[in-house]
Amino acid sequence: MAQMVTVALGAADNVIVDSPVNDYRFRGLELENFNVLDFFWDTYEKSEKQLRNLALEDEAHVDGGEDNGTEPSMNKSQYLPLHPKHGKSVRFIRSPNHNAIPNFTGRFLPRNDDQDIHDLYCASVLALAKPWRELPDLKAEWKSWDEEFEDFLRTCPKRLRDIIGNLQHFYHCGDAASKESHLSSATDIPNEVGADSEELQEASIIQNEANVGSPNPEIDMGEQIRQAIMYQISPAEFLHGALAIDIGRSVGLFDRFHSVWKPTASPVTVEELERLQRWKAKMTKEANNSRVINQPMAEEDDSMEIGDADVQMASDTVEPSVLMNSNIAEDILSGLDPSNLLRDQRRAYDIVTSHLDEWLKGNHTHQLRMLIHGEGGTGKSRVIQTITDYFKSRGVEYLLMKTAYTGIAASLIGGRTIHSTGKISISGRPMSDSTKSTMAETWKHIAYLIVDEISMVPRALLATYSRHIAYAKTGSLDSSAPFGGINVIICGDFHQFPPVGTKSRSPLYFTNDTSLGDKTDDCMGRIIYEGFTTVVVLKEQVRVTDSVWLDFLRHLRNGRVQQRHIEMLKKLTLTDPHVDMVDFSSPPWDDACLVTPRHAVRIQWNDMAVRKHCEQSCVQLFRSPAQDSICGRPLTNAERLSVARKKGDHHGSRQDGTKLPDNVSLAVGMKVMVTVNVQTDLDITNGARGTITGIGLHPEENEVPNERVVQLSRTPVYILVKLERTKMSPLEGLEESVIPIVPVVKSFSIEAEAEKRKKTVRRLQFPMTEAYAFTDYRSQGQTIPYVVVDIAKPPSGSLTLFNVYVALSRSSGRHTIRLLRDFDEDVLMKALDEHLALEDERLDRLDRETEFLGRLPTAVEVEELGDWELRTVDLRTSSSRRLRPKTPSPPNERRKFVILFE
Ligand SMILES: Nc1ncnc2c1ncn2[C@@H]1O[C@H](COP(=O)(O)OP(=O)(O)OP(=O)(O)O)[C@@H](O)[C@H]1O
């Protein structure tokens, strides 16, 4: 059918179709931020001719002293020169309270709940609500329509979101009307014989869900769920992340090479499923063997459950947290040749190893309670590893337990978390009998405990940990010996992250004060901590090799940053015009990691990094959905809404299940990190890192579309991950260190509003996260060769000295660190907490004392003088510092004795 269009000649001799669309595209610069809706709603056009007439009328009115209401010139806008009406017509902006109403002609916008036309819906709404000039402005080339739409909704004003939501009333009303006419045919739920009350209740909920809320609750509920998921990240935080991505793109960090991809996963076959069973059986067997090998002989027949307790009890956050990729320093897990340890490192090493030597000789003279303290990068973790090697070399590795507060910190020293080893429940519930017996089993052979990143441990937690271990060792919860008498070495730096989510006085460096609200366990924790009188402060910096950077870090650590440091930082800030720019498109900077305090930034950065990986490697990106169920059935919409809200409730309980993400990105070659303890005995722990080498999709997965990003309908059966480190021997058909990881099941409760009761949701999902960006909290303990650090002022709250010190102390200096964007100078200028300053002084004093005692020989002979006894004493221990005469001294009589040093 022939159609008539009007074309016009533009001012630049270009021919364009005369249409409202082109009026919008070629709108003046004053209207740049107007979307289509606002453009036609809030502006109107007048020709020059009309204007001239108006001006004449205006003059007449002015003469008559009357206001004619003509538009002030500041509210008008010329079309761009490309538009034929440029110079001939202008657009006026209506006054704020105008009464104009937009009238949509032609076909109405698509509905938002029809998956078949969802892209069309997103594109249509974006075209209406997002400012654009050319169609590519509507959607970033690397995003899907749905993603672009979601991102837009997150950041657009509420008014627009309301309008977009209300546009669907057209369909809601139509649906409600047709539903009304079918109401009479609605069926009841059959009351099946034998169905238990819980099931019936569940069934009736599903049926009644449609009765909740407004005329078409199903549709409203879908929208509410979508919104609840969207607002799990606040719009301001999302925008903060989006701006970070923009900077990353502008400096070439997310450059891509290819736009093609090849299919990279298929549903598993029966043979593969059988093979998976064989892999799992072998892994279980090896985990059992590993546990037996790690114990002394003659204890082997004790059976113990594998890993389960870890999965149940671990508080290790599953919150997508950390990174990793190859851009992490050398294998932190290996120790050094002791002769290569620096002076203070060696001092710490000697104290522990000589204590062990004595212990192995049966001289259990005193309980070693030692603190190794030192600024970031002084090699505390390296000392731990070198000590570990000593235990191995003596064949007594089974005597040593290594732990840390977070999974990532624990994995960096090959250890486990405090919560899993101490069976400390997040909810604070006491140990059950079965937990107690597991504890006793776990600690049966342990004589030495090393706790890393001690700054993160609250006082009360130290008390609980000590009590639980004491129980495991002595069978009594009232044991007076801290940690049941085992030797404990705590390591860390109180200038790094303090405990999070606890009261401000929870760090160990606070002295007890009940008038300020300290509870019994807080006080107990501090008392136990004060018993750590053997202190070694490491003072020689190893990680930071740039003296200017080190000078800055030391000032920062002590709250004494100077203006010269700020000037130096500006030269490293990517958004600063005078930045010392580096090439992010080639090694080593193309592999730089991001450290940021904000999850929204981390999530978006990881997402971009994974897309970059997929495009550079020409592989598909799969989104694995979490599968939620209640009593074995899928969730109703109302329940899905409760789940979405619960996950967005950052102040609520942090049950494990809610930390498993709604969607996990999976792609072959992608760097990932495990986020729960899967198989502790094989080093598949929270914090373990690796690269995906294969994806086994669910057998019932719909035909996999040949698309760049594939939203799967089912959680895959397994993924193959090449771990950076595992004790597992090669599995049939897989290369070394490649192991299958299957989804885990975690539970959490939701409030069923309608029934006023709690329900347990079981969530099936992979315990994985992308590993290209991570939060500063999770970066603690790591050395990162090339790092981009984000210390920008966040949209809410503010950063602390701990945030910035940890983030900026991860790498070696100005040649390996860049700041992503501008920062708040006030944070850097903050003063040091006075309690921490006092603790520094106390530790320095204890360090000097320990060093003095260390210079004394461990064992000396005391010469007999008259009545004095000849004894061999250990001068390093407080218990043996006093020498006793054979007969008690008369009161007030001073006696002399001589100690002979060799
Ligand atoms: N004696 C040493 N010789 C060579 N390299 C060392 C030595 N000690 C430590 N390093 C290296 O210095 C870096 C920092 O060490 P490490 O991570 O152990 O420091 P840290 O004090 O634990 O730091 P943080 O407080 O940030 O956790 C690592 O790359 C480590 O391998």
The ligand as an SDF file (V2000), in Angstrom:
LIG
                    3D

 31 33  0  0  0  0  0  0  0  0999 V2000
   60.9730  -12.3900   53.9790 N   0  0  0  0  0  0  0  0  0  0  0  0
   60.3550  -12.1430   52.8320 C   0  0  0  0  0  0  0  0  0  0  0  0
   61.0170  -12.2320   51.6660 N   0  0  0  0  0  0  0  0  0  0  0  0
   60.3820  -11.9900   50.5030 C   0  0  0  0  0  0  0  0  0  0  0  0
   59.0990  -11.6620   50.3790 N   0  0  0  0  0  0  0  0  0  0  0  0
   58.3810  -11.5790   51.4940 C   0  0  0  0  0  0  0  0  0  0  0  0
   58.9670  -11.8070   52.7700 C   0  0  0  0  0  0  0  0  0  0  0  0
   57.9920  -11.6170   53.6860 N   0  0  0  0  0  0  0  0  0  0  0  0
   56.8830  -11.2960   53.0200 C   0  0  0  0  0  0  0  0  0  0  0  0
   57.1050  -11.2670   51.7010 N   0  0  0  0  0  0  0  0  0  0  0  0
   56.1400  -10.9120   50.6470 C   0  0  0  0  0  0  0  0  0  0  0  0
   55.5710   -9.6530   50.9950 O   0  0  0  0  0  0  0  0  0  0  0  0
   54.1970   -9.6070   50.6320 C   0  0  0  0  0  0  0  0  0  0  0  0
   53.3650   -9.2910   51.8470 C   0  0  0  0  0  0  0  0  0  0  0  0
   53.4420  -10.3710   52.7380 O   0  0  0  0  0  0  0  0  0  0  0  0
   52.1890  -10.8380   53.5960 P   0  0  0  0  0  0  0  0  0  0  0  0
   50.9830  -10.9370   52.7630 O   0  0  0  0  0  0  0  0  0  0  0  0
   52.6270  -12.0290   54.3630 O   0  0  0  0  0  0  0  0  0  0  0  0
   52.0750   -9.5620   54.5300 O   0  0  0  0  0  0  0  0  0  0  0  0
   51.0280   -9.3070   55.6810 P   0  0  0  0  0  0  0  0  0  0  0  0
   51.7740   -8.6280   56.7730 O   0  0  0  0  0  0  0  0  0  0  0  0
   50.3460  -10.5790   56.0390 O   0  0  0  0  0  0  0  0  0  0  0  0
   50.0740   -8.2870   54.9710 O   0  0  0  0  0  0  0  0  0  0  0  0
   48.5590   -7.9030   55.3400 P   0  0  0  0  0  0  0  0  0  0  0  0
   48.5920   -7.2070   56.6800 O   0  0  0  0  0  0  0  0  0  0  0  0
   48.1750   -7.0190   54.2460 O   0  0  0  0  0  0  0  0  0  0  0  0
   47.8050   -9.1840   55.4170 O   0  0  0  0  0  0  0  0  0  0  0  0
   53.8910  -10.9460   50.0190 C   0  0  0  0  0  0  0  0  0  0  0  0
   54.0240  -10.8410   48.6340 O   0  0  0  0  0  0  0  0  0  0  0  0
   54.9590  -11.8390   50.5950 C   0  0  0  0  0  0  0  0  0  0  0  0
   55.2400  -12.9420   49.7790 O   0  0  0  0  0  0  0  0  0  0  0  0
  1  2  1  0
  2  3  1  0
  2  7  2  0
  3  4  2  0
  4  5  1  0
  5  6  2  0
  6  7  1  0
  6 10  1  0
  7  8  1  0
  8  9  2  0
  9 10  1  0
 10 11  1  0
 11 12  1  0
 11 30  1  0
 12 13  1  0
 13 14  1  0
 13 28  1  0
 14 15  1  0
 15 16  1  0
 16 17  2  0
 16 18  1  0
 16 19  1  0
 19 20  1  0
 20 21  2  0
 20 22  1  0
 20 23  1  0
 23 24  1  0
 24 25  2  0
 24 26  1  0
 24 27  1  0
 28 29  1  0
 28 30  1  0
 30 31  1  0
M  END
$$$$
